[in-house]
């Protein structure tokens, strides 16, 4: 018995996607290799960091480098981060009837029910037929 791989009959359904991938690679390689780029220009005199700050707050008149304003994007990001912070605080402060939830105490788990809430170990679902066990 040999353990080396054996060539199996070629599956023609895999031939067309393979040729398409090779053709796409050839087109992309030709595009990248023949692309021409201009000489690097760099930044004019002035602070790039300050210009980014001015652009975020839509103060483009004060920027040393010509930029576009991004006030709307800045405000949307601020609102999303504020909502995430408030959601995190809300999830961290779960309460029942105005009282914070107490931590689990192993000494109260002898009966199979959570002594603090009176919920059975099966999550309060009860018997499948709707009756008590």
N, CA, C and O of each residue as an XYZ file, in Angstrom:
532
protein
N       0.847     -1.167      0.000
C       0.000      0.000      0.000
C       0.900      1.241      0.000
O       1.850      1.330      0.778
N       0.588      2.196     -0.884
C       1.380      3.420     -0.943
C       0.648      4.549     -0.221
O      -0.581      4.593     -0.180
N       1.429      5.445      0.340
C       0.829      6.577      1.048
C       1.020      7.901      0.319
O       0.617      8.954      0.813
N       1.626      7.843     -0.841
C       1.825      9.073     -1.585
C       0.533      9.452     -2.315
O      -0.291      8.589     -2.616
N       0.364     10.741     -2.595
C      -0.870     11.163     -3.283
C      -0.886     10.667     -4.720
O       0.149     10.580     -5.381
N      -2.065     10.350     -5.177
C      -2.236      9.877     -6.532
C      -3.011     10.907     -7.336
O      -3.912     11.569     -6.820
N      -2.649     11.033     -8.604
C      -3.383     11.926     -9.476
C      -4.706     11.282     -9.845
O      -4.762     10.114    -10.230
N      -5.759     12.055     -9.722
C      -7.079     11.558    -10.094
C      -7.499     12.224    -11.391
O      -6.868     13.181    -11.839
N      -8.535     11.729    -11.975
C      -9.010     12.301    -13.222
C      -9.397     13.765    -13.015
O     -10.043     14.110    -12.026
N      -8.998     14.618    -13.954
C      -9.222     16.052    -13.805
C     -10.713     16.372    -13.921
O     -11.398     15.914    -14.835
N     -11.188     17.166    -12.973
C     -12.586     17.582    -12.953
C     -12.725     18.846    -13.807
O     -12.167     19.885    -13.453
N     -13.451     18.777    -14.914
C     -13.560     19.904    -15.838
C     -14.365     21.063    -15.245
O     -14.264     22.183    -15.746
N     -15.153     20.834    -14.207
C     -15.925     21.927    -13.612
C     -15.017     22.898    -12.868
O     -15.422     24.030    -12.603
N     -13.806     22.487    -12.527
C     -12.863     23.371    -11.836
C     -11.919     24.079    -12.806
O     -11.164     24.960    -12.395
N     -11.951     23.717    -14.052
C     -11.027     24.281    -15.027
C     -11.355     25.740    -15.341
O     -10.449     26.574    -15.347
N     -12.602     26.070    -15.600
C     -12.987     27.430    -15.975
C     -12.726     28.443    -14.849
O     -12.143     29.490    -15.128
N     -13.126     28.188    -13.592
C     -12.799     29.158    -12.530
C     -11.293     29.332    -12.336
O     -10.837     30.432    -12.027
N     -10.522     28.269    -12.513
C      -9.070     28.372    -12.381
C      -8.465     29.237    -13.466
O      -7.587     30.055    -13.192
N      -8.930     29.064    -14.711
C      -8.443     29.891    -15.809
C      -8.860     31.350    -15.629
O      -8.097     32.257    -15.958
N     -10.060     31.579    -15.112
C     -10.517     32.948    -14.859
C      -9.647     33.615    -13.791
O      -9.329     34.799    -13.905
N      -9.262     32.871    -12.760
C      -8.400     33.427    -11.719
C      -7.024     33.773    -12.260
O      -6.467     34.814    -11.913
N      -6.472     32.921    -13.099
C      -5.158     33.192    -13.691
C      -5.237     34.404    -14.618
O      -4.335     35.242    -14.616
N      -6.306     34.506    -15.408
C      -6.474     35.657    -16.304
C      -6.625     36.954    -15.505
O      -6.050     37.977    -15.877
N      -7.390     36.922    -14.415
C      -7.545     38.106    -13.572
C      -6.211     38.512    -12.950
O      -5.899     39.701    -12.867
N      -5.429     37.537    -12.516
C      -4.101     37.829    -11.967
C      -3.223     38.498    -13.017
O      -2.511     39.455    -12.711
N      -3.266     38.004    -14.249
C      -2.449     38.580    -15.317
C      -2.866     40.016    -15.615
O      -2.005     40.873    -15.813
N      -4.161     40.293    -15.651
C      -4.639     41.651    -15.909
C      -4.231     42.584    -14.776
O      -3.762     43.693    -15.033
N      -4.402     42.154    -13.522
C      -4.035     42.992    -12.376
C      -2.529     43.229    -12.336
O      -2.095     44.346    -12.053
N      -1.725     42.206    -12.611
C      -0.268     42.365    -12.616
C       0.154     43.351    -13.693
O       1.027     44.186    -13.455
N      -0.453     43.270    -14.878
C      -0.121     44.207    -15.958
C      -0.515     45.630    -15.573
O       0.219     46.572    -15.871
N      -1.650     45.798    -14.923
C      -2.083     47.136    -14.521
C      -1.137     47.730    -13.482
O      -0.799     48.911    -13.560
N      -0.708     46.931    -12.519
C       0.179     47.443    -11.471
C       1.587     47.717    -11.999
O       2.225     48.689    -11.594
N       2.061     46.873    -12.887
C       3.431     47.040    -13.370
C       3.575     48.187    -14.365
O       4.662     48.747    -14.507
N       2.489     48.543    -15.058
C       2.572     49.618    -16.046
C       2.040     50.944    -15.526
O       2.019     51.922    -16.272
N       1.613     51.009    -14.282
C       1.072     52.252    -13.725
C       2.182     53.279    -13.548
O       3.300     52.942    -13.158
N       1.861     54.527    -13.839
C       2.813     55.620    -13.687
C       2.307     56.555    -12.597
O       1.127     56.902    -12.549
N       3.209     56.947    -11.742
C       2.869     57.866    -10.662
C       3.701     59.129    -10.821
O       4.834     59.085    -11.300
N       3.131     60.246    -10.418
C       3.845     61.509    -10.463
C       4.901     61.560     -9.363
O       4.952     60.698     -8.487
N       5.717     62.560     -9.428
C       6.750     62.742     -8.407
C       6.092     63.085     -7.075
O       5.088     63.796     -7.044
N       6.653     62.584     -5.972
C       6.069     62.899     -4.669
C       6.140     64.400     -4.396
O       7.171     65.031     -4.627
N       5.050     64.959     -3.909
C       4.980     66.403     -3.702
C       5.258     66.786     -2.261
O       5.782     67.871     -2.009
N       4.920     65.927     -1.308
C       5.093     66.281      0.100
C       4.054     67.298      0.534
O       3.103     67.583     -0.194
N       4.245     67.839      1.719
C       3.327     68.830      2.255
C       3.974     70.204      2.214
O       5.185     70.326      2.396
N       3.187     71.228      1.980
C       3.754     72.572      2.053
C       4.061     72.941      3.504
O       3.792     72.165      4.420
N       4.618     74.113      3.699
C       4.950     74.552      5.047
C       3.693     74.635      5.902
O       2.652     75.100      5.438
N       3.787     74.190      7.134
C       2.663     74.227      8.062
C       2.548     72.905      8.784
O       3.166     71.914      8.396
N       1.762     72.899      9.826
C       1.597     71.716     10.661
C       0.490     70.819     10.098
O      -0.653     71.251      9.955
N       0.834     69.586      9.786
C      -0.157     68.633      9.284
C      -1.148     68.287     10.387
O      -2.346     68.175     10.129
N      -0.663     68.118     11.612
C      -1.531     67.765     12.735
C      -2.551     68.864     13.010
O      -3.730     68.581     13.223
N      -2.105     70.100     13.006
C      -3.034     71.217     13.218
C      -4.043     71.300     12.089
O      -5.210     71.612     12.326
N      -3.616     71.027     10.868
C      -4.524     71.070      9.727
C      -5.605     69.998      9.845
O      -6.765     70.244      9.511
N      -5.230     68.817     10.314
C      -6.231     67.764     10.523
C      -7.241     68.195     11.581
O      -8.441     67.971     11.424
N      -6.764     68.807     12.646
C      -7.670     69.305     13.685
C      -8.622     70.358     13.159
O      -9.813     70.334     13.470
N      -8.103     71.289     12.357
C      -8.967     72.312     11.765
C      -9.987     71.685     10.823
O     -11.137     72.123     10.774
N      -9.580     70.673     10.082
C     -10.504     70.011      9.147
C     -11.613     69.288      9.900
O     -12.764     69.293      9.464
N     -11.274     68.666     11.031
C     -12.299     67.944     11.797
C     -13.370     68.891     12.317
O     -14.548     68.536     12.355
N     -12.970     70.088     12.717
C     -13.931     71.049     13.259
C     -14.427     72.045     12.215
O     -15.061     73.043     12.557
N     -14.139     71.773     10.935
C     -14.603     72.582      9.810
C     -14.110     74.023      9.890
O     -14.822     74.952      9.511
N     -12.895     74.202     10.382
C     -12.260     75.515     10.441
C     -11.200     75.591      9.346
O     -10.030     75.852      9.626
N     -11.609     75.365      8.109
C     -10.660     75.256      6.999
C      -9.975     76.581      6.694
O      -8.912     76.585      6.074
N     -10.553     77.709      7.111
C      -9.917     79.010      6.862
C      -8.643     79.178      7.683
O      -7.750     79.925      7.284
N      -8.544     78.495      8.824
C      -7.379     78.618      9.691
C      -6.274     77.627      9.343
O      -5.155     77.747      9.843
N      -6.574     76.653      8.491
C      -5.605     75.609      8.171
C      -4.515     76.138      7.250
O      -4.791     76.894      6.318
N      -3.267     75.735      7.517
C      -2.140     76.166      6.688
C      -2.088     75.396      5.371
O      -1.561     75.899      4.378
N      -2.628     74.186      5.359
C      -2.640     73.335      4.171
C      -4.080     73.239      3.685
O      -4.976     73.054      4.510
N      -4.344     73.355      2.403
C      -5.732     73.274      1.903
C      -6.362     71.910      2.229
O      -5.804     70.865      1.895
N      -7.521     71.938      2.879
C      -8.232     70.715      3.277
C      -9.727     70.920      3.061
O     -10.186     72.011      2.723
N     -10.469     69.833      3.269
C     -11.927     69.885      3.262
C     -12.410     69.733      4.692
O     -11.725     69.138      5.524
N     -13.578     70.263      4.979
C     -14.129     70.163      6.323
C     -14.788     68.817      6.570
O     -15.405     68.245      5.671
N     -14.656     68.311      7.800
C     -15.229     67.021      8.174
C     -16.047     67.136      9.450
O     -16.029     66.226     10.278
N     -16.764     68.240      9.621
C     -17.511     68.439     10.852
C     -18.611     67.397     11.021
O     -18.812     66.897     12.128
N     -19.319     67.061      9.965
C     -20.411     66.088     10.062
C     -19.863     64.724     10.471
O     -20.436     64.061     11.336
N     -18.762     64.301      9.858
C     -18.163     63.013     10.235
C     -17.720     63.029     11.682
O     -17.904     62.040     12.392
N     -17.141     64.131     12.136
C     -16.716     64.243     13.533
C     -17.907     64.133     14.478
O     -17.826     63.443     15.495
N     -19.006     64.801     14.156
C     -20.183     64.757     15.019
C     -20.813     63.369     15.031
O     -21.263     62.908     16.080
N     -20.852     62.697     13.887
C     -21.419     61.344     13.843
C     -20.581     60.393     14.681
O     -21.127     59.576     15.423
N     -19.263     60.491     14.573
C     -18.389     59.644     15.386
C     -18.601     59.936     16.863
O     -18.643     59.009     17.672
N     -18.736     61.212     17.232
C     -18.959     61.574     18.631
C     -20.275     60.996     19.144
O     -20.331     60.501     20.269
N     -21.334     61.051     18.338
C     -22.621     60.501     18.761
C     -22.565     58.981     18.914
O     -23.123     58.438     19.869
N     -21.908     58.296     17.998
C     -21.798     56.837     18.084
C     -20.997     56.429     19.318
O     -21.380     55.494     20.021
N     -19.894     57.118     19.585
C     -19.106     56.797     20.775
C     -19.871     57.108     22.056
O     -19.752     56.370     23.035
N     -20.650     58.179     22.069
C     -21.463     58.511     23.237
C     -22.523     57.442     23.465
O     -22.743     57.025     24.602
N     -23.181     56.994     22.405
C     -24.193     55.939     22.543
C     -23.568     54.641     23.041
O     -24.169     53.941     23.856
N     -22.367     54.309     22.561
C     -21.700     53.089     23.017
C     -21.331     53.191     24.492
O     -21.456     52.214     25.230
N     -20.880     54.360     24.925
C     -20.536     54.543     26.333
C     -21.767     54.432     27.213
O     -21.725     53.782     28.257
N     -22.861     55.056     26.807
C     -24.090     54.971     27.595
C     -24.629     53.546     27.638
O     -25.129     53.112     28.675
N     -24.537     52.813     26.538
C     -24.993     51.418     26.529
C     -24.130     50.566     27.452
O     -24.645     49.689     28.147
N     -22.829     50.814     27.465
C     -21.949     50.047     28.348
C     -22.273     50.317     29.812
O     -22.269     49.394     30.627
N     -22.551     51.560     30.151
C     -22.914     51.888     31.535
C     -24.249     51.256     31.885
O     -24.414     50.732     32.987
N     -25.206     51.296     30.962
C     -26.519     50.705     31.227
C     -26.403     49.187     31.437
O     -27.043     48.637     32.333
N     -25.595     48.516     30.622
C     -25.431     47.071     30.784
C     -24.698     46.731     32.075
O     -24.943     45.678     32.665
N     -23.813     47.595     32.515
C     -23.067     47.337     33.735
C     -23.914     47.568     34.979
O     -23.608     47.025     36.041
N     -24.969     48.360     34.866
C     -25.790     48.696     36.030
C     -27.168     48.060     35.944
O     -28.168     48.770     36.055
N     -27.258     46.751     35.751
C     -28.560     46.088     35.739
C     -29.157     46.163     37.136
O     -28.455     45.977     38.129
N     -30.424     46.430     37.208
C     -31.099     46.525     38.493
C     -32.409     45.757     38.440
O     -33.020     45.609     37.381
N     -32.826     45.274     39.599
C     -34.151     44.656     39.750
C     -34.866     45.389     40.864
O     -34.373     45.440     41.990
N     -36.008     45.952     40.567
C     -36.831     46.661     41.540
C     -36.030     47.709     42.292
O     -36.191     47.863     43.502
N     -35.173     48.428     41.593
C     -34.421     49.503     42.195
C     -33.190     49.077     42.963
O     -32.428     49.930     43.420
N     -32.973     47.788     43.119
C     -31.823     47.295     43.864
C     -30.834     46.646     42.904
O     -31.240     45.919     41.997
N     -29.544     46.900     43.094
C     -28.554     46.231     42.239
C     -28.605     44.713     42.426
O     -28.898     44.230     43.520
N     -28.320     43.966     41.364
C     -28.299     42.513     41.446
C     -27.132     42.083     42.313
O     -26.015     42.578     42.165
N     -27.403     41.153     43.222
C     -26.352     40.673     44.113
C     -25.561     39.570     43.435
O     -26.047     38.926     42.505
N     -24.351     39.357     43.900
C     -23.509     38.318     43.325
C     -23.996     36.944     43.758
O     -24.712     36.811     44.751
N     -23.605     35.935     43.012
C     -24.001     34.556     43.271
C     -23.288     34.035     44.508
O     -22.078     34.211     44.651
N     -24.033     33.394     45.405
C     -23.462     32.836     46.624
C     -23.629     31.323     46.568
O     -24.755     30.828     46.528
N     -22.521     30.580     46.565
C     -22.585     29.123     46.437
C     -23.262     28.465     47.632
O     -23.802     27.368     47.486
N     -23.256     29.084     48.800
C     -23.862     28.471     49.985
C     -25.378     28.418     49.863
O     -26.013     27.616     50.548
N     -25.981     29.248     49.009
C     -27.434     29.251     48.843
C     -27.900     28.360     47.705
O     -29.096     28.331     47.415
N     -26.999     27.625     47.044
C     -27.377     26.843     45.876
C     -27.706     25.398     46.217
O     -27.738     24.562     45.315
N     -27.949     25.072     47.466
C     -28.236     23.690     47.866
C     -29.583     23.204     47.351
O     -29.732     22.009     47.098
N     -30.565     24.076     47.186
C     -31.905     23.655     46.794
C     -32.102     23.594     45.292
O     -33.148     23.127     44.841
N     -31.146     24.042     44.501
C     -31.305     24.038     43.053
C     -32.041     25.258     42.556
O     -32.345     25.352     41.367
N     -32.333     26.193     43.433
C     -33.000     27.428     43.033
C     -32.173     28.597     43.515
O     -31.430     28.490     44.491
N     -32.303     29.675     42.849
C     -31.600     30.886     43.245
C     -32.395     31.505     44.383
O     -33.522     31.960     44.189
N     -31.803     31.520     45.565
C     -32.508     31.986     46.744
C     -32.838     33.466     46.671
O     -33.813     33.909     47.278
N     -32.054     34.233     45.949
C     -32.273     35.671     45.888
C     -33.490     36.051     45.064
O     -34.137     37.052     45.372
N     -33.828     35.292     44.030
C     -34.946     35.675     43.157
C     -36.099     34.684     43.205
O     -37.194     34.997     42.738
N     -35.879     33.502     43.755
C     -36.941     32.514     43.791
C     -37.161     31.836     42.458
O     -38.220     31.244     42.250
N     -36.212     31.897     41.551
C     -36.326     31.274     40.237
C     -35.738     29.878     40.325
O     -34.659     29.686     40.885
N     -36.443     28.907     39.773
C     -35.971     27.528     39.803
C     -34.732     27.375     38.942
O     -34.406     28.243     38.132
N     -34.040     26.245     39.132
C     -32.793     26.008     38.406
C     -33.020     25.913     36.903
O     -32.087     26.130     36.131
N     -34.262     25.590     36.460
C     -34.528     25.487     35.028
C     -34.902     26.834     34.416
O     -35.416     26.881     33.298
N     -34.653     27.923     35.129
C     -34.919     29.246     34.599
C     -36.365     29.666     34.744
O     -36.776     30.645     34.121
N     -37.159     28.960     35.549
C     -38.538     29.336     35.778
C     -39.486     28.817     34.729
O     -40.633     29.260     34.671
N     -39.043     27.883     33.886
C     -39.910     27.386     32.822
C     -40.913     26.374     33.345
O     -42.003     26.246     32.789
N     -40.572     25.664     34.384
C     -41.504     24.675     34.918
C     -41.522     23.409     34.092
O     -40.674     23.218     33.220
N     -42.471     22.553     34.358
C     -42.594     21.296     33.630
C     -43.072     21.566     32.206
O     -43.734     22.575     31.963
N     -42.745     20.670     31.249
C     -43.158     20.890     29.857
C     -44.666     20.974     29.665
O     -45.127     21.658     28.752
N     -45.447     20.290     30.506
C     -46.902     20.292     30.332
C     -47.552     21.501     30.983
O     -48.776     21.628     30.953
N     -46.761     22.395     31.572
C     -47.297     23.598     32.185
C     -47.586     23.419     33.649
O     -47.855     24.405     34.335
N     -47.545     22.206     34.165
C     -47.806     21.961     35.574
C     -46.548     22.032     36.398
O     -45.466     22.290     35.870
N     -46.678     21.804     37.690
C     -45.520     21.792     38.578
C     -44.890     20.423     38.565
O     -45.530     19.433     38.213
N     -43.645     20.373     38.946
C     -42.929     19.103     38.983
C     -43.148     18.402     40.287
O     -42.618     17.310     40.498
